[in-house]
Amino acid sequence: MLMVLCLTVFGLCGIAAAQTSTETRPRTAANDSQAAPTSTPTPSPEATPDDEPLKIDTELVNLSVRVVDRNNRPINNLQEGDFRVMEDGVPQKIEFFSRSEIPTNYSLVLDNSGSLRSQLEKVIEAGKIIVDTNRKDDETSIIRFVSRDKITVEQPFTANKGDLDDTLDNLFIEGGQTAIIDAVYLAVQQVSDYEKSVSAADRKRRAIILVTDGEDRDSYYNEAQLFELLKESDVQIYVVGFIGELSKEGGFISKSPQSKAKAFLERLAADTGGKAYFPGSVSELPEIAKNIGSEMRTQFSIGYVPTNDKPDGTFRNIKVTVNDGPNKEKRIAITKAGRTAGAGPIAKPTAVQTLKPKSK
């Protein structure tokens, strides 16, 4: 994303997205890739004296990084010197580092199809637990989905916990063929659109919390299109997958519905630096909700200016490593898999519907 460095001033980009309850947005992809750096301005003969700041347009890559040990327990007492960032195998200089709690804007994307009927009450309870962890600068939206023509913004981004709880209480199960890919695709676009609508100072960490059984049956978009969009976005995805009711029986050369759903949901989380949970029962949801609320905020924010600044639209692999702890304790850094170098928007398929605001 395009950031402006004025001498030593760096800004931390973050999140987030919203859509007003009175607007209907065409279903097209929002390009959230980082913009191509422009050439350095050449001072004119009338330029002011040397003490005037020189503005240089360049690309600052921002990473949200979680660190865990081998038992998946979070590690938070780290310093900038503990981290190493590599892009396509080339070391990168860390220009920005923070380990304070960062305000977060996130969307709750909730499956309301018939397959979640028995879990709905617990899903609502878990949603309220997550909302209750919100800090004063956090904002949350709620997206309800069933089939491709039933994806709606039930609550645009707001910091009002009462409005969010009321919206959760009004969720209901409805028949239809589940369109998970479409729901996530449009939620990512919603987040990206909202980021563009706010000033740089108000931008925050961005995330999506998806609750579903993981079996897609009716999406217009496909997995390849979704993951291409995620490469251009800076949205972490946390998943709660109720895959236990899906069949474990696979074909001769095909995965079972359960295995396929799990692999898809795990990839959503892994590629975006999030995390996937697969509860064995709904009784696990309150603890999972608390963990997600904590993990979204207790992360490290790292920014670097890439050594390869060519805006060629290629995908750059990113790897973050952390020094071992005492007694050679292994520390594992988790972040997004990479980024698309700043370039023009990639082609997106024509949409067949809109992400609709809740009807009044």
N, C-alpha and C positions, 0 to 999 in steps of 0.2 A: 504494500500500500504506500501511497506517496506520502512522505513526511518531509517537512522542511527543517533543516538543521541550521540554526542561526548561532554561529560559534559553538558553544557547548550545550545549547538547549535542546533537549530531546523530549518528545511527548510520548506518552504511553497510550497506544491505541487499545481499545477493548471492544466492546460489544455494542450494539444490541438492536433490537428491531421492534417495530410496532406498526399497527395498522388501525386507523380510526374505525369506529363502529359504523360509520356512515358511508364508507367507501368500498367499492368493489374493484379489486385489482385484477387486470388481465393476467392470465397464467402464462407468464414468460419468465425466463431465467434472468436473475439479476447477476451481473458480473461483479464479483467481490474480489477479483484478483488485484494484486498490488499494482498500481499504475506505473507505467514506464517512467524512469527518471528522465528529466529533461536536461538540456545542456545548461552549463553554468552561465549565468548572465554575465555579459561583458560590461563593466562600468563605462558610462559615457564620459566625455571630457568634462561634463558639468557635474560629475559625481562629487559627493560631499567628502570631507577629509577622512583620513585613515581611521578615525575612531568610530565611524559609522559601520554597523555590522554588515558583513558580506553574506548575502543569502545564497544558499546552494541547495538546489533541489536534488534529493537523493532518496533512495529506497531504504526504509528501516523495517526490518523483519522482526515481528514481535511473536514471542513464544510464551505460552502458558505451560509450565512444567510441573508435574507432580513427581515426587521422589518417594519410593517405598523400599522396604527391605525384602528379603526373600519370602517372608511370611505376609507380604502385602500390607505391612503396617507403615503408615505415613512417617516420613522423616522431614522435619521442618527446621532444624537448627543448623542450616548450612549457609556458607558465605559465597560470594561471587567466585572466589578463587577455587572453589570445589568443583566448578562446572567447566566443561569443554563443549564447544559447539562446532560441528562439522557440517558443511554443505557440499554434497557430492564428493565427500572425502577430503575436502580442503578445510583446514582450521579457520575459524572466524573469530574476530575480535569482539568481545562483548562490550557494547556501548551503553547499555542500560540494564540495571539489575534491581529488583525489588523483591522482598519476601514478606511484605505486609499484606494484610487482607485487602483484596481488590474488589470494589463494587462489581456486581454481576447482573446482567440482564439475561434472562433465560425464558424459554417457552416450555410450558408443560404440554406435550403432544400426546393426547390420550385416546387410545383405541376404545371406541364405544360400540363395537360390533358384538354380535351375539356370542362369539367365542369367549368374551370377557364377562359374560353375565354374572357368573358366580363370584367373580373377583371385584366387581364394581365398587361395592361399599368400602372394601379395604383400599382400593386404588384412590378413592376420594379421601379416605383417612390419611393415606401416605402423602397425597398432594398437599393436604393441610399441614402436615408435619414439615414438609419442605418449605412451604410458604412461611411457616412460623419462624424458620431460621433466617429469613430475609433481614438484612440490615437496612438502615434508613435510606441508603442510596441505591438499593437494588430495585429492579423493576421486573415484573413477571407478566407474561401473557399466557392464555390458555387456548389451545387449539383442540377441537374435538373432531375425530374423523371416523368414518365408517367406509363407504365406497368412494369412488373418485368424484361423484357428484354430491357427496356429503362430507365436505371438509370445511369447517367454519371456525372463524376466530370468535370464540365465545366471550373472551375478555381481552381487549387490547392491552398493551403494556401499561402497567400501573404499579405504584408503590403501595396502594391501599389494600391491606390484608383482608379487610372486611369484604370488599368487592370480590376479591379472589376466592375467599371461602364461600361466598354466596353462589358464585359461578360454579364452583365444584359441587355444591349441594344440588344444583339443577341439572347435572349431567344425567343422561339416560341411555339405556341400551336400545339399539335400533337394528333392524335387519339390513343386510347388504353384504356384498363381497368386499373384503377388507383391502384397502389401498394404502399400505404402509409407505411404500416408496414415494407415492405422490404426496402424502402428508409430510414426510420429512423434507422432501424437495421444496415444497412450498413454505415450510417453516423456516428453512435456511434462507429462502428469498425474503421472507418477512423480516428476519433478523437483519439481513443486509440492507434492506430498504430503510429500516429504522436508523441504522447507523449513519446512513447518508443524510438523514433528516436532522441530526443533532450536530452541535459544534464539536470540534476535536476535544475540547476540555471536558465534555460530557460523555464521551465514549468510554465504554467499560468492557470488561470481559464478557464474551458471548457464549451461551450454551443452550442446548436443547436436552430436555429430559423426556425420553420416549418410553411409554408404557404400552406394551402390546404382546401378542402371542408369537409374533414374528413371521407369520405365514401370509405372504402377499398373494392376493387373488385377482385384483382388479385395477392395478395401476396403469396409467397411461405412460409414464416414464419407466425406464428399465434400470437395472442396477448400474450398468455402465454409465448412463447419463447422470445418475445420482452421485456416483463416486467422482465423476469428472467435475461436477459442481462443487463437491466437498474439497477438492484439491485447490480450488480458487477461493475458498472461504476460510474464515478463521473462527469456526464455531466448534466447540467441544460438544460431543454427544454422549450423554449418559443413558443407559438402557436398563429397563426392568423388563425382562422377558419371561412370560408365563408359557413356556414351551412344553410343560409336562403333559398336557392333554393332546399334543400332536402325535401322530403315528410314528412309531419307531421302525416301521417296516419300509425298507427301501426296495428298489428294483434291482435287476441284475447288474446294471452299471450306474444306477442313479442313487443319490443319497435319499434317506428317509426324510419326510417332511420335517421331523424334529431336528435332524442333523443339519438340514439345509437352513432352517430358521435360525438355529444357534450360530452357524457359521456367518450368516448375513449380519446378525445383530452384533456379534463379536467384532466383525470387521468395521462396522459403523463406529464402534467405540475406539478400537485400536487406531484406525486411520486418522481420527480427530483428536487423539490424546485424552479421550474420556475413559469410561469404564462400563462394563456390562455386568449385570447381576441377574441370576437365574434362581429366584426363590423356589424352594421346594413346597412351600405353603404360604398362604396369605399372612400367616402370623409373623413372618419374617419381614414384612413390609415396613413396619415402624422403624426398625433398626436400619434397614437399607435407606430409608428416607433421610434419617439423621446423618448417615454416612455421606450420602450425596450432597446434602446441604453443606456439610463441613468441607468435603473434598473440592467443591467448586471454588471455594474461597481461600483455602490454605494451600496456595500454590506459589511458585516462583515465577516472576515475570522477567523475561530476558529479551533484550533487543540487540540486534547486530546489523551492520551495514554490509551486505554481501560483497565478497571480493570479486565475484563475477556479476557485474552490473548490466550485462546485456539483456535488454528487454525482448527476448526472443520467444517468449511464450512456452518455453520448455519446462518440464517438471524437474525440480531440484530436490533431491533426497536430503533430509535433515536428520542428523543424529546428535543427541545430547548425552554425554556421559558425566558421571559424578565420581569423585575420588572415593575410594573405599574408606569405611569408618574405622573406629578402634578395633583391634584384633582382626583386621582384614574383613570387617563386616561389609558384605556386598550391598551396594546401593544402586537402585535401578531408576533411571529417569524416564518418565513417560510424557511424550508430547506428540504433536501431529507428525505424520510421516514425511511431510515435505510441503513444498509450495510451488505454485506456477509463477515463473518469472514474469514481471510486468509486461503486459502486451494488450492488444485490443481484445474485445470480447470474442469468445469462441461461439460458434454457431449453436443455437439451441432449437429444438423442435417447436413447432407451433403448438400452442396449448389448445386443449379441448374444453376447458372450463376455467373458473376463477376460484381463488381462495376467498370465500365469502365471509363478510362480517356477520355476526349474529343478527338475526332478524329482530326488529323491534315490534 
